[in-house]
Amino acid sequence: MSPSSKNKLRSPVLDGRLVTILSIDGGGIRGIIPAKILEFLESELQKLDGEDARIADYFDVIAGTSTGGLMTAMLTAPDANNRPIYAAKDIAPFYVEHGPMIFKQRFVNLIFVKVDACELVVRFDTLISMISGCCGCGLLGWMAALVGPKYDGNYLHELTREILGQTKLHHTLTNVVVPTFDIKLMQPTIFSSYEVKYRGYKDALLSDICIATSAAPTYFPPHSFTNADDSGQSWDFNLIDGGVAANNPTLVAVREVTKEVLSRSEDFFPIQPMECAKLLVISLGTGSAKREEKYTAEMASKWGILGWLFNGNSTPIIDIYNHASTDMVDYFLSAIYEAQTSQQNYLRIQAENLTGDRSSVDVTTDENLNDLVKIGECLLHYPFSRLNLQTGNSEPVTGGGTNQDALIKFAKMLSDEQKFRQSKSQTQELEGAL
């Protein structure tokens, strides 16, 4: 696939009443959970507007971090017919099919252990041949993690390049925002459709962007590449998982929209920055173990470096950073929307009851994959909840129905906004013809 011309991105500045934003958290294989939510949302949009309706048709910007960044690309990269390469219903099966190979333990032929200033070489060839098929957990994985990333990333890299080909950021069917973190510059690097026109060197291959935002420390190696703009100006990128900066990229997406607002004359843009009544946001989490109370101070007080890095099938230090940033974004947006009495325009769906392997980012046994699919399906029937700003807990909204009910309402709002824009466009074309 090699698109030959730039697609015209959605422009709420001129056409719409609302700015519509979709955001998808990071979370590795747990991306199956928001994939099932998106599948239901797209099916509702198809009931309203026909079977050809796709998620990318309804959102002015789609943001995703890590696994959410991969989903963002799948939903917005164009095929030969200039339609999304994946329908929402195809994403969960994609994860189930490819997850075991993406999170397949890398081989370690030699481990060197210092003993009395001498190197003792311990060969694991026989052990590897016995357990090389295991994934997501086990002795070999943690041994490998001591001398390098838990996974080599080769399968993910090859798969991503095969799917996305030469598609670049400017080719996407709607605006996208994907956070990464540059370890050389020690600062976030945001790949945003809005920035391409100002910083052409960020118009990178979508495959490079997806590989970079998924390069979680201890799990996958960092990703480096060089990209140049039309004038020949180039930039070297040394990137890791965007989750270290914005595992929940909703606020980054809102910021990109408001930057675009501020760059335009008020005469052309009827929406003021952070005017929540005009910002329609759906934010999807990949689940957390918040209710499991996974770690305790007593437990952590005994950890050294290895304890913070390895605990069962998880990496505590990464879990903590990711969940902290995720929750702070939800807290901030919930507070802003509540202050402006616009809570009806902000939908956050998150499963907070994950336990055991289901809360891991890389356990891809058949049992766990099936469990994650079921969790995504069951989450639709959970009570629609909002964050209680006093307790920090999500609590069911009285009379709010289920998450499924909320998605049906949002689908109607998205469809109505789309129809409004189409009607306005047709009217303008008619007036122009006259």
C-alpha positions in Angstrom: 0.0 0.0 0.0 1.5 3.3 -1.0 -1.0 6.2 -1.0 -0.1 8.7 -3.7 -1.8 11.8 -2.4 -2.6 13.5 0.9 -6.0 12.9 2.3 -8.1 15.9 3.3 -8.4 15.7 7.1 -11.6 16.4 8.9 -12.0 20.1 9.7 -14.4 20.9 12.5 -13.0 24.5 12.3 -15.2 25.1 9.2 -17.8 22.4 9.2 -18.9 21.3 12.6 -20.7 22.1 15.8 -18.5 19.7 17.9 -14.9 18.5 17.9 -15.0 14.7 18.3 -12.1 12.9 20.0 -11.4 9.2 20.5 -8.6 8.2 22.8 -7.2 4.7 23.5 -4.8 3.9 26.4 -1.7 1.7 26.3 -1.7 -1.7 27.8 -0.2 -4.4 25.6 -2.3 -7.5 25.0 -5.1 -5.8 27.1 -5.8 -3.8 24.0 -8.4 -6.5 23.3 -10.6 -4.9 25.9 -11.1 -1.5 24.2 -11.1 -3.3 20.8 -14.4 -5.0 21.9 -15.8 -1.6 23.0 -14.9 -0.1 19.6 -16.5 -3.1 17.8 -19.8 -2.3 19.6 -19.5 1.4 18.9 -18.9 0.9 15.2 -21.8 -1.6 15.0 -24.1 1.1 16.4 -22.8 3.6 13.9 -23.5 1.1 11.1 -27.1 0.7 12.4 -27.5 4.4 12.0 -25.6 5.1 8.8 -25.0 1.8 6.9 -22.6 -1.1 7.0 -19.8 0.9 5.4 -19.6 3.3 8.4 -16.2 3.2 10.1 -14.8 4.7 13.3 -12.5 7.1 11.4 -15.5 8.7 9.7 -16.8 10.2 12.9 -13.8 11.5 14.9 -11.8 14.6 14.2 -8.9 13.1 16.0 -8.0 9.6 17.2 -5.2 9.3 19.8 -3.5 6.2 21.0 -0.5 5.2 23.1 1.4 2.0 22.8 -1.2 -0.7 21.9 -3.7 2.1 21.5 -1.3 3.7 18.9 -1.3 0.5 16.9 -5.1 0.4 17.0 -5.2 4.1 16.0 -3.1 3.2 12.9 -5.3 0.2 12.1 -8.5 2.4 12.3 -7.1 5.3 10.2 -4.6 4.0 7.7 -6.2 3.9 4.2 -6.4 0.9 1.9 -6.3 1.0 -1.9 -9.9 2.3 -1.8 -9.1 5.0 0.7 -11.0 3.3 3.4 -9.6 2.0 6.8 -7.5 -1.1 6.5 -9.3 -2.6 9.5 -12.9 -2.5 10.7 -13.2 -2.3 14.5 -14.6 -5.9 14.6 -11.3 -7.2 13.1 -9.0 -5.8 15.8 -9.7 -8.2 18.7 -9.2 -11.3 16.4 -6.0 -9.6 15.2 -4.7 -9.5 18.8 -5.8 -13.1 19.5 -4.0 -14.3 16.3 -0.8 -12.4 16.6 -0.4 -11.8 20.3 1.3 -15.1 21.1 4.0 -14.3 18.5 4.5 -10.7 19.4 5.0 -11.7 23.1 7.1 -14.8 22.4 10.1 -15.3 24.6 13.4 -14.5 22.9 16.1 -17.1 22.9 19.1 -16.7 25.3 21.9 -19.1 24.4 24.4 -17.8 27.0 24.1 -16.2 30.4 27.3 -15.0 32.0 27.6 -15.0 35.8 30.5 -13.4 37.6 32.0 -15.8 40.2 35.2 -14.8 42.0 36.3 -12.6 39.1 35.9 -15.5 36.7 33.1 -15.9 34.1 31.0 -18.9 34.5 29.2 -19.7 31.3 25.9 -21.4 31.7 24.3 -22.8 28.6 20.5 -23.1 28.4 20.3 -24.7 24.9 18.4 -27.8 26.3 16.2 -25.7 28.5 15.3 -23.4 25.6 14.4 -26.3 23.3 11.9 -27.4 26.0 10.2 -24.1 26.8 10.8 -21.9 23.8 7.2 -22.1 23.0 6.1 -20.5 26.2 4.9 -16.9 26.2 4.1 -14.1 28.6 5.7 -15.6 31.7 8.3 -18.1 32.9 11.9 -18.4 34.0 13.4 -17.9 30.6 11.6 -14.6 30.1 12.9 -13.1 33.3 16.4 -14.5 32.7 16.3 -12.8 29.3 15.1 -9.6 30.8 18.2 -9.4 33.0 20.5 -9.1 29.9 18.1 -7.3 27.6 14.5 -6.6 26.7 12.1 -9.5 27.5 11.1 -9.6 23.8 13.2 -8.8 20.7 10.3 -7.2 18.9 11.1 -8.7 15.6 7.7 -10.2 14.9 5.9 -6.9 15.9 8.2 -4.9 13.7 7.8 -7.1 10.7 4.0 -7.4 11.2 3.6 -3.6 11.6 5.7 -2.9 8.5 3.7 -5.4 6.5 0.4 -4.0 7.5 1.2 -0.3 7.1 3.7 -0.4 4.3 4.8 3.1 3.2 1.8 4.8 4.8 2.9 8.0 6.5 1.3 10.2 9.1 -0.2 12.6 6.6 -2.0 9.7 4.8 -4.4 8.9 7.7 -8.1 9.2 7.1 -8.5 11.5 10.0 -6.2 13.4 12.4 -4.2 11.2 14.7 -2.1 11.8 17.8 0.5 9.2 19.1 2.8 10.0 22.0 6.3 8.6 22.3 9.3 9.5 24.5 12.7 10.4 23.2 15.4 9.0 25.6 18.2 11.0 23.9 16.4 14.3 24.4 14.6 13.2 27.6 11.3 14.6 26.5 8.0 13.4 25.0 7.8 13.4 21.2 4.2 13.7 20.0 3.4 12.5 16.4 0.4 14.6 15.5 -1.4 15.3 12.2 -1.7 18.9 13.3 2.1 19.3 13.5 3.0 17.9 10.2 2.4 21.1 8.3 4.8 22.9 10.8 7.3 20.2 11.4 7.6 18.1 8.3 10.2 15.9 9.8 7.5 14.4 12.0 5.7 13.1 8.9 7.2 9.6 9.6 6.1 6.2 8.5 3.1 5.0 10.6 5.0 1.7 11.1 7.9 3.6 12.8 5.5 5.5 14.9 3.7 2.4 16.1 6.9 0.5 16.8 8.2 3.4 18.8 5.1 4.0 20.9 5.0 0.3 21.7 8.6 0.0 22.8 7.9 -0.4 26.5 11.0 -0.4 28.7 12.1 -4.0 29.8 9.6 -5.5 27.3 10.8 -4.3 23.9 14.0 -2.5 22.7 13.9 1.3 21.9 13.3 2.3 18.3 15.5 4.7 16.4 15.1 6.1 12.9 15.8 9.2 10.9 13.2 11.2 9.0 13.5 14.2 6.7 11.0 16.8 5.5 10.5 18.1 2.0 13.3 20.6 2.4 15.8 18.0 3.4 15.8 18.8 7.1 16.2 15.6 9.0 15.7 14.5 12.6 17.1 11.5 14.5 14.5 9.9 16.8 15.5 7.6 19.8 12.1 6.5 21.1 10.4 4.4 23.7 6.8 3.7 24.7 4.7 6.8 24.9 3.1 5.4 28.1 6.0 6.7 30.2 4.7 10.2 29.4 1.0 9.7 28.5 -0.4 6.2 28.9 -3.9 7.8 28.6 -3.4 10.2 25.6 -6.8 11.9 26.0 -5.3 15.1 27.4 -2.6 15.2 24.7 -5.4 14.9 22.0 -7.3 17.8 23.6 -4.1 19.8 23.7 -3.5 19.3 20.0 -7.0 20.4 19.2 -6.7 23.5 21.4 -3.3 24.4 19.8 -5.1 24.2 16.4 -7.8 26.5 17.8 -5.3 29.1 19.0 -3.5 29.0 15.6 -6.7 30.2 13.8 -8.7 33.4 13.8 -11.7 33.5 16.0 -13.7 34.6 13.0 -13.3 31.1 11.6 -13.5 29.0 14.7 -16.6 29.2 16.9 -15.2 26.9 19.6 -13.0 28.4 22.4 -10.1 26.3 23.9 -11.3 23.8 26.5 -15.0 24.7 25.9 -16.2 21.3 27.0 -19.7 21.7 25.7 -18.1 21.6 22.2 -15.6 18.8 22.8 -17.1 15.3 22.5 -14.6 12.8 24.0 -14.6 9.0 24.3 -11.7 7.7 26.3 -11.1 3.9 26.4 -8.9 2.2 29.0 -7.3 -1.2 28.7 -8.2 -2.2 32.3 -6.4 -2.1 35.6 -6.0 -4.1 38.8 -7.1 -1.2 41.0 -9.6 -3.2 43.0 -7.3 -6.2 43.4 -5.0 -4.0 45.5 -2.1 -5.7 43.8 0.8 -4.2 45.7 1.2 -3.1 49.3 3.7 -0.9 51.1 4.8 -4.0 53.2 5.5 -5.9 50.0 7.3 -3.1 48.3 9.4 -2.3 51.3 11.3 -5.5 50.7 12.0 -4.8 47.0 15.3 -3.9 45.6 15.9 -3.1 41.9 14.8 -6.6 40.8 11.7 -6.5 42.9 10.5 -3.2 41.3 11.2 -4.7 37.9 9.9 -8.3 38.3 6.9 -9.4 40.3 5.0 -12.4 39.0 3.9 -11.6 35.4 4.2 -7.8 35.9 6.7 -5.0 36.2 5.6 -2.9 39.2 7.5 0.2 38.4 6.0 0.4 34.9 2.6 -0.5 36.2 2.7 2.3 38.7 3.9 5.0 36.3 1.3 4.0 33.7 -1.6 3.8 36.1 -0.7 7.1 37.8 -0.5 9.1 34.5 -3.7 7.3 33.3 -5.7 8.2 36.4 -4.4 11.8 36.6 -5.7 12.5 33.1 -9.1 11.1 33.9 -9.1 13.1 37.1 -8.3 16.4 35.4 -10.8 16.0 32.5 -13.5 14.8 34.9 -12.9 17.9 37.0 -13.0 20.3 34.0 -16.1 18.7 32.4 -17.9 18.8 35.8 -17.0 22.4 36.4 -18.5 23.3 33.0 -21.5 21.1 33.6 -20.7 19.2 30.4 -20.3 15.7 31.8 -22.6 14.3 29.1 -19.8 15.0 26.6 -17.1 13.0 28.3 -17.2 9.2 28.3 -14.5 7.2 30.0 -14.8 3.4 30.0 -12.4 1.4 32.1 -12.4 -2.0 33.7 -10.9 -1.7 37.2 -11.4 -5.3 38.3 -8.7 -7.2 36.5 -6.8 -9.9 38.5 -3.9 -12.2 38.0 -2.8 -12.8 34.4 -5.6 -10.6 33.1 -3.9 -7.5 34.4 -0.6 -8.4 32.7 0.4 -6.7 29.4 2.0 -9.8 27.9 0.3 -13.0 29.0 -1.0 -14.6 25.8 -2.1 -18.0 26.7 -5.3 -19.2 25.1 -7.1 -19.0 28.4 -6.0 -15.4 29.0 -6.8 -14.2 25.5 -10.3 -15.7 25.8 -10.7 -14.1 29.2 -9.8 -10.6 27.8 -12.3 -11.0 25.0 -15.0 -11.9 27.6 -14.0 -8.9 29.8 -14.4 -6.5 26.9 -17.8 -8.0 26.1 -18.9 -8.0 29.8 -17.7 -4.4 30.2 -20.4 -3.2 27.9 -23.0 -4.4 30.4 -21.3 -2.8 33.5 -23.0 0.2 35.0 -22.0 3.5 33.3 -19.7 5.1 35.8 -17.9 8.4 36.4 -15.0 9.4 38.6 -15.8 10.6 42.1 -13.5 13.5 42.5 -13.6 13.2 46.3 -12.7 9.5 46.6 -10.8 8.9 43.3 -13.0 5.9 42.5 -15.3 5.4 39.6 -18.9 5.1 40.7 -22.1 4.1 38.9 -24.2 7.1 37.7 -27.7 7.0 39.0 -30.0 6.3 36.1 -27.0 6.2 33.8 -27.7 2.7 32.5 -24.8 0.6 31.2 -21.7 1.4 29.2 -23.6 -0.1 26.3 -26.4 2.4 26.8 -23.8 5.3 27.0 -22.2 4.2 23.8 -25.5 4.0 22.0 -26.1 7.7 23.0 -22.7 8.7 21.9 -23.1 6.9 18.6 -26.3 9.0 18.0 -24.4 12.2 18.8 -21.6 11.2 16.5 -24.0 10.3 13.7 -26.0 13.6 14.1 -22.8 15.6 14.0 -21.7 13.8 10.8 -25.1 14.4 9.2 -25.0 18.1 10.2 -21.6 18.5 8.5 -22.7 16.7 5.3 -25.8 18.9 5.1 -23.8 22.0 5.6 -21.3 21.0 3.0 -24.1 20.2 0.5 -25.7 23.6 1.1 -22.4 25.4 0.6 -21.8 23.5 -2.7 -25.3 24.4 -3.9 -24.8 28.1 -3.0 -21.4 28.0 -4.7 -23.0 26.6 -7.8 -25.6 29.4 -7.8 
